[in-house]
Amino acid sequence: MTDTQKIPYKIYLEEHEMPKQWYNVRADMKNKPAPLLNPGTLKPMTAEELGHVFCDELVKQELDDTTAYFDIPQEIQDFYKMYRPSPLVRAYCLEKALDTPAKIYYKFEGNNTSGSHKLNSAIAQAYYAKQQGLKGVTTETGAGQWGTALSMACAYLGLDCNVYMVKCSYEQKPFRREVMRTYGANVTPSPSDTTNVGRQILEKFPGTTGSLGCAISEAVEAATSREGYRYVLGSVLTQVLLHQSIIGLETKAALDKYNITPDIIIGCAGGGSNLGGLISPFMGEQLRGEKKYRFIAVEPASCPSLTRGKYAYDFCDTGMVCPLAKMYTLGSGFIPSANHAGGLRYHGMSSVLSQLYDDKMMEAVSVEQTSVFEAATKFARIEGILPAPESSHAIKVAMDEAMKCKETGEEKTIVFGLTGTGYFDMVAYGKFNDGDMSDYIPTDADIQKSLSGLPEVNL
Ligand SMILES: *Cc1c(COP(=O)(O)O)cnc(C)c1O
């Protein structure tokens, strides 16, 4: 029997095989990620302090680095069943086109209306807000995927949803905005005159088209200045990684059904939530000394926090209202050049992935956007799925690794995360199709300049 007959194009899980718990990789880390600090006192943030900003149950998850498994509440499991399990696809067509002996699998998270993995955490965060009896939540969105996911989750649970959308996206991506409004969200272009921090930024930089860091500051202020509201965040935080572990747990369960052990696991890294979620159960095995894998984080050359940033405490937002996090960072003042992978434009990285990277438990590479769009186009034509520019970073490196196997003749098994679809990114595809896309890579001087603004923390 050939391999092709044995392993289906898509490996699904039956309903009863779906994970019922999330996995918290911190429980198996010897070197725990550094705690969030209060920017005023430089002391670790307490549950009480965090509770002013985040929902109580999410604060518990954020601070817990010893409990390995958290039960997924039944209502969230039921919601997951509407669009999960997401398919784990054997990329037979791609393998053939590349003429590689490598076996390539991808976990496709674009199978829901929001178009990305972000819904996995959005429903969890909205659920805990509802449980706490809150009226609503506030958040920021850059490219729009997170705002869309949260709007869907809030609509499902009947929560008020307020999204601060980076102004340039608000103007450039009217369809994203309308999807959010269709699901009942209030969408405000940021910076706006509805918050103090927004008004200050507008005064200092009139005509600015905004940034993610600035929108975070506005959303936090909007939550903390109103009764019955909390702030929610779509990436970076460890609670988000925990929810996204559903990706890795499903992947592992599906592979285990066919006794497949991956050699290389690849994901794009913006704030680190999809990659962290995908690798978590595998990383757990590696941390416990049971198995060894190659994990590769892929980031854009225009925003290279792991590959060229510094491991230090930094602000999570431009307005410096959020706690300090220890992470690989380019500095909170770093403004990446116009890059079309909006979801990968964050200056920092999850503190969990930062610690794992610092401990040499995983690798990181950066890639330039024209090569990413070349890979995306090739993938679309061969495998059929039109990938998000963010996801295409992982595609690019998966293809590179498959081509290395062709040279060496090794039959490695490669798994990568395909985080979403690119339907709302056609302006970027248009630029690429017209040959108008460029690759801007920050100079060392650019990075040094923004790193000079790091806060002084001597612990
Ligand atoms: C937000 C997003 C990313 C990056 O975020 P992570 O937290 O690093 O996973 C990647 N792909 C898509 C499609 C996204 O929407």
The ligand as a MOL file (V3000), in Angstrom:
LIG
                    3D

  0  0  0     0  0            999 V3000
M  V30 BEGIN CTAB
M  V30 COUNTS 15 15 0 0 0
M  V30 BEGIN ATOM
M  V30 1 C -3.1200 37.9580 13.8130 0
M  V30 2 C -2.6810 36.9970 12.8000 0
M  V30 3 C -1.3890 36.4300 12.8330 0
M  V30 4 C -0.3480 36.7880 13.8370 0
M  V30 5 O -0.6900 36.7340 15.1760 0
M  V30 6 P -0.0580 35.6910 16.1920 0
M  V30 7 O -0.5360 36.1280 17.5090 0
M  V30 8 O 1.4450 35.7990 16.0630 0
M  V30 9 O -0.5430 34.3710 15.8040 0
M  V30 10 C -1.0710 35.4830 11.8870 0
M  V30 11 N -1.9320 35.1430 10.9130 0
M  V30 12 C -3.1660 35.6780 10.8340 0
M  V30 13 C -4.0630 35.2420 9.7310 0
M  V30 14 C -3.5830 36.6060 11.7810 0
M  V30 15 O -4.8020 37.1270 11.7030 0
M  V30 END ATOM
M  V30 BEGIN BOND
M  V30 1 1 1 2
M  V30 2 1 2 3
M  V30 3 2 2 14
M  V30 4 1 3 4
M  V30 5 2 3 10
M  V30 6 1 4 5
M  V30 7 1 5 6
M  V30 8 2 6 7
M  V30 9 1 6 8
M  V30 10 1 6 9
M  V30 11 1 10 11
M  V30 12 2 11 12
M  V30 13 1 12 13
M  V30 14 1 12 14
M  V30 15 1 14 15
M  V30 END BOND
M  V30 END CTAB
M  END
